[in-house]
Amino acid sequence: MANHVRSIFLIRHGRTSYNAAHKLQGQVDIPLDAVGEWQVKQTAAALKSLYVDRRPEINHRFIVCSDLKRAHATAQAFADVLGGIEPVDDHRVRERSFGDWDGHAVAELAERYPEDFRSWMESRGGELKYGAEPKEAVGKRGVAALEDWSTRAGDDTDLFVFSHGAWIAQTLQTLLGISAIDPTFSTVVSLRNAHWVRLVPMDNPDGTVRWRLLDYNHGPAIADTDEWERER
């Protein structure tokens, strides 16, 4: 039997002012805005109710997060409701860098660089000219982080990883083998803010493990109402 955690959760950070303004965040270190701070409290409560309170047979939870403020604050909200756990920062869980495009409004990029912007939207790599991190590299470092923590955290543990939209999408496509079929990495859309993915293991006869997607873009029930994006 492989030595690994019971399940892996990938959670996107709450809303930021850049999300609200449709700016490309990349690795710009933007904090949560007031809406995001409220969202992550709802998500923390939902995660605890669904996967902690209702799963007493699992004894441990381990929290890893991107070292960027928005992801760390989202992880901290969950740690606070659990008590006795602190998030561990890992730079491998950082968002994809978009190079010179980091911090710019999407509408501005479309106007200033129409051909390259269209190439990016069509998953043809136009953003790479401006120093963006290749999608393959994002997926590779993401999988490396998950493989590392899924064994280090312990076998009687649920692993919660708080990260970013592009990182989660590209890590999933690499982990699940989708990128081998569709090398554009365009198959999986980004999660909504403060939503999550759940992965469960399947142990192979040779001792390796294959991770399978159980939930995607799951959020608190209130996220399906207008309250989720209401200004606060």
Stockholm file with secondary structure:
# STOCKHOLM 1.0

chainA/1-232         MANHVRSIFLIRHGRTSYNAAHKLQGQVDIPLDAVGEWQVKQTAAALKSLYVDRRPEINHRFIVCSDLKRAHATAQAFADVLGGIEPVDDHRVRERSFGDWDGHAVAELAERYPEDFRSWMESRGGELKYGAEPKEAVGKRGVAALEDWSTRAGDDTDLFVFSHGAWIAQTLQTLLGISAIDPTFSTVVSLRNAHWVRLVPMDNPDGTVRWRLLDYNHGPAIADTDEWERER
#=GR chainA/1-232 SS CCCCCSEEEEEECCCBHHHHTTBCCTTCCCCBCHHHHHHHHHHHHHHHIIIIITCTTCCEEEEEECSSHHHHHHHHHHHHHHCSCCCEECGGGSCCCCGGGTTCBHHHHHHHSHHHHHHHHTTSCGGGGGTCCCHHHHHHHHHHHHHHHHHHSCTTEEEEEEECHHHHHHHHHHHTTHHHHCTTCCSSCCCCTTCEEEEEEEECTTSCEEEEEEEEEECCGGGGSGGGGCCC
#=GC SS_cons         CCCCCSEEEEEECCCBHHHHTTBCCTTCCCCBCHHHHHHHHHHHHHHHIIIIITCTTCCEEEEEECSSHHHHHHHHHHHHHHCSCCCEECGGGSCCCCGGGTTCBHHHHHHHSHHHHHHHHTTSCGGGGGTCCCHHHHHHHHHHHHHHHHHHSCTTEEEEEEECHHHHHHHHHHHTTHHHHCTTCCSSCCCCTTCEEEEEEEECTTSCEEEEEEEEEECCGGGGSGGGGCCC
//
